[in-house]
Amino acid sequence: MGGVRRYQAPQGSVACLRISSPASGTGASLPGSSRSFSSPSSSRSPGFLASSRASNHRNACACLKTIPSAEADFRANDRDDNKVNDFWVGDVSRLYYLEVKRQPLRLIERSVADADGAPKEPLQDARSKARFRFAAMKFDETGAPYDRGGGRNPEKYGFCAYPETYQAKKTWYQSSVDLSQFTFIVNEDNVIWKKDLGGAPAVKWPKDPPAEGWSKLD
């Protein structure tokens, strides 16, 4: 298919966020009494829970944003050494684990690879990332498979992040619009779109995202 053109991959890829939790409240004693009581734990307060869920979706979107950078690198520098400029569309995990010359690619963080909800091969340390899973989408906006053979596509790709668990009924600490319950998608245009899919992964890229209920992530 012709010689491979090599380019410098885009710089400044977005790193996944790392979240730490504040310490819980401490106990106190009543004057003149041996009885003690504990102040409410900050981890149970409505503000903390809402903040934690917001952190989860921001983390997931930051991780999803690293995939276009990885794909640009994969295609421009022929990272799989197949002598073709193409994108990897087989799954998420192999953007880290695909071995070339006996070395894994490591184009994304391992924690994102391990959060692949539909890996082509079983993952030894499979787990969610910030309570989200990631997956390669199956079909483009025309309904054609992204995979043109061998888990590759010369022109386009689509990936999504979706919640590990979904609550259709809002709880006392959730806002009316809880982005931690949304599914997020990104493709070669490097724009993240969001929509409540009931916790399901996105399978097909929307032909007209706004008309199909998708909105750009602010």
C-alpha positions as CSV (number, residue, x, y, z in Angstrom):
1,M,0.0,0.0,0.0
2,G,2.9,2.3,-0.5
3,G,5.6,3.6,1.8
4,V,4.8,4.7,5.3
5,R,5.0,8.4,6.0
6,R,6.3,9.2,9.5
7,Y,5.3,12.3,11.3
8,Q,5.9,13.7,14.8
9,A,3.0,12.7,17.0
10,P,1.0,15.5,18.6
11,Q,2.4,16.7,21.8
12,G,0.6,17.6,25.0
13,S,-1.6,14.5,25.4
14,V,-4.0,14.7,28.3
15,A,-3.2,12.6,31.3
16,C,-5.8,10.8,33.4
17,L,-6.7,12.5,36.6
18,R,-5.7,10.9,40.0
19,I,-8.2,11.4,42.7
20,S,-7.7,11.4,46.4
21,S,-10.4,11.4,49.1
22,P,-10.4,13.8,52.1
23,A,-10.2,12.3,55.6
24,S,-13.4,11.5,57.4
25,G,-14.6,13.5,60.5
26,T,-13.2,12.9,64.0
27,G,-15.0,11.9,67.2
28,A,-15.8,14.2,70.1
29,S,-16.7,13.8,73.7
30,L,-19.5,15.4,75.7
31,P,-18.3,17.4,78.7
32,G,-18.6,15.4,82.0
33,S,-19.5,12.3,80.1
34,S,-17.6,9.2,79.0
35,R,-19.9,8.9,76.0
36,S,-18.7,10.2,72.7
37,F,-20.2,10.9,69.4
38,S,-18.7,11.2,65.9
39,S,-19.2,14.1,63.6
40,P,-20.7,13.1,60.2
41,S,-18.1,11.7,57.9
42,S,-17.3,14.1,55.0
43,S,-17.4,11.0,52.7
44,R,-21.2,10.7,53.5
45,S,-22.1,14.3,53.0
46,P,-24.2,15.3,49.9
47,G,-21.5,17.7,48.8
48,F,-18.7,15.2,49.0
49,L,-20.7,12.5,47.2
50,A,-21.7,14.9,44.4
51,S,-18.1,16.1,44.1
52,S,-16.8,12.5,44.0
53,R,-19.2,11.6,41.2
54,A,-18.2,14.7,39.3
55,S,-14.6,13.8,39.7
56,N,-15.3,10.3,38.3
57,H,-16.8,11.6,35.1
58,R,-14.0,14.2,34.7
59,N,-11.4,11.5,35.2
60,A,-13.2,9.2,32.6
61,C,-13.3,12.0,30.1
62,A,-9.7,13.0,30.6
63,C,-8.8,9.3,30.0
64,L,-11.0,9.1,27.0
65,K,-9.3,12.2,25.6
66,T,-5.9,10.4,25.7
67,I,-7.2,7.9,23.0
68,P,-7.1,10.4,20.1
69,S,-3.5,11.2,20.9
70,A,-2.6,7.5,21.1
71,E,-4.4,6.9,17.7
72,A,-2.6,9.8,16.0
73,D,0.7,8.4,17.2
74,F,-0.3,4.9,16.2
75,R,-1.2,5.9,12.6
76,A,1.4,8.6,11.9
77,N,4.3,6.6,13.2
78,D,3.1,3.1,12.1
79,R,3.5,1.9,15.7
80,D,2.3,-1.6,14.8
81,D,5.0,-1.8,12.0
82,N,2.6,-3.1,9.4
83,K,3.8,-0.6,6.8
84,V,0.4,1.0,6.6
85,N,-0.8,4.3,8.0
86,D,-4.0,3.2,9.8
87,F,-5.8,3.5,13.2
88,W,-6.2,0.7,15.7
89,V,-10.0,0.1,16.2
90,G,-10.1,-3.5,17.6
91,D,-10.4,-2.5,21.3
92,V,-9.0,-0.2,23.9
93,S,-6.7,-2.5,25.7
94,R,-4.3,-3.2,22.9
95,L,-3.4,0.5,22.6
96,Y,-1.3,-0.5,25.6
97,Y,-0.8,-4.3,25.3
98,L,-0.3,-4.9,21.6
99,E,3.2,-6.2,21.3
100,V,5.5,-5.0,18.5
101,K,9.0,-6.5,18.4
102,R,8.3,-8.1,21.8
103,Q,7.4,-4.8,23.5
104,P,3.9,-3.5,24.4
105,L,2.9,-0.3,22.7
106,R,2.0,1.6,25.9
107,L,0.2,4.4,24.1
108,I,-2.3,4.8,26.9
109,E,-2.2,4.3,30.6
110,R,-2.4,0.7,31.7
111,S,-5.3,1.5,34.0
112,V,-7.3,2.7,31.0
113,A,-6.4,-0.5,29.1
114,D,-7.5,-2.6,32.1
115,A,-10.8,-0.9,32.1
116,D,-11.6,-2.1,28.6
117,G,-15.2,-3.4,28.7
118,A,-14.8,-5.5,25.5
119,P,-11.1,-6.5,25.1
120,K,-10.1,-8.7,22.2
121,E,-8.2,-10.9,24.7
122,P,-8.9,-11.5,28.4
123,L,-7.3,-9.1,30.8
124,Q,-5.4,-10.3,33.8
125,D,-6.1,-7.2,35.9
126,A,-9.5,-6.1,34.5
127,R,-11.1,-3.4,36.5
128,S,-13.0,-0.1,36.0
129,K,-11.3,3.3,35.9
130,A,-13.0,6.0,38.0
131,R,-16.1,3.7,37.9
132,F,-16.2,3.8,34.1
133,R,-15.4,1.3,31.4
134,F,-14.1,2.0,27.9
135,A,-14.8,0.3,24.6
136,A,-14.1,0.6,20.9
137,M,-17.3,1.4,19.0
138,K,-18.4,-1.1,16.3
139,F,-19.9,1.1,13.5
140,D,-19.3,4.5,12.0
141,E,-21.9,7.1,11.2
142,T,-22.8,5.3,7.9
143,G,-23.3,2.0,9.7
144,A,-20.1,0.5,8.2
145,P,-17.9,-1.5,10.6
146,Y,-14.9,0.4,11.9
147,D,-12.9,-2.7,11.7
148,R,-11.8,-3.1,8.0
149,G,-9.7,-6.1,8.8
150,G,-7.2,-7.0,11.5
151,G,-8.7,-4.4,13.9
152,R,-7.6,-1.5,11.8
153,N,-9.1,1.4,9.8
154,P,-7.2,3.8,7.5
155,E,-9.4,6.8,8.2
156,K,-11.6,6.8,11.3
157,Y,-12.3,5.3,14.7
158,G,-14.8,5.7,17.6
159,F,-14.4,5.0,21.3
160,C,-16.7,5.4,24.3
161,A,-16.6,5.6,28.1
162,Y,-19.7,4.3,30.0
163,P,-20.6,4.0,33.7
164,E,-19.8,0.7,35.4
165,T,-23.1,0.9,37.2
166,Y,-26.2,2.9,36.4
167,Q,-29.0,4.2,38.6
168,A,-32.1,5.1,36.7
169,K,-33.7,6.6,39.9
170,K,-31.8,9.5,41.2
171,T,-30.7,9.2,44.9
172,W,-30.6,12.0,47.5
173,Y,-27.1,13.1,46.6
174,Q,-27.5,13.2,42.8
175,S,-28.3,16.3,40.8
176,S,-31.0,16.3,38.2
177,V,-28.3,16.0,35.5
178,D,-25.7,13.6,36.8
179,L,-22.9,13.3,34.3
180,S,-21.4,10.2,36.1
181,Q,-24.4,8.3,34.6
182,F,-23.7,9.5,31.0
183,T,-22.0,7.7,28.1
184,F,-19.2,9.7,26.4
185,I,-17.9,9.2,22.9
186,V,-14.9,10.5,20.9
187,N,-13.6,10.0,17.3
188,E,-10.9,11.3,15.0
189,D,-12.4,14.8,15.3
190,N,-11.2,14.8,19.0
191,V,-14.5,16.2,20.3
192,I,-16.2,14.5,23.3
193,W,-20.0,14.1,23.1
194,K,-22.3,13.0,26.0
195,K,-25.7,11.3,26.3
196,D,-27.6,9.3,28.9
197,L,-27.8,5.8,27.3
198,G,-29.0,4.1,30.5
199,G,-25.4,3.0,31.3
200,A,-24.9,1.2,28.0
201,P,-21.8,1.6,25.8
202,A,-22.2,3.4,22.5
203,V,-22.1,0.9,19.5
204,K,-22.6,3.2,16.5
205,W,-21.3,6.7,15.9
206,P,-24.3,9.1,15.5
207,K,-24.8,10.5,12.0
208,D,-26.0,13.8,13.4
209,P,-25.0,13.9,17.1
210,P,-27.2,16.9,18.1
211,A,-30.2,15.6,16.3
212,E,-29.8,12.2,18.0
213,G,-29.7,13.8,21.5
214,W,-25.9,14.0,21.9
215,S,-24.3,17.2,23.3
216,K,-20.8,18.4,23.4
217,L,-19.0,18.1,26.7
218,D,-18.4,21.6,28.1
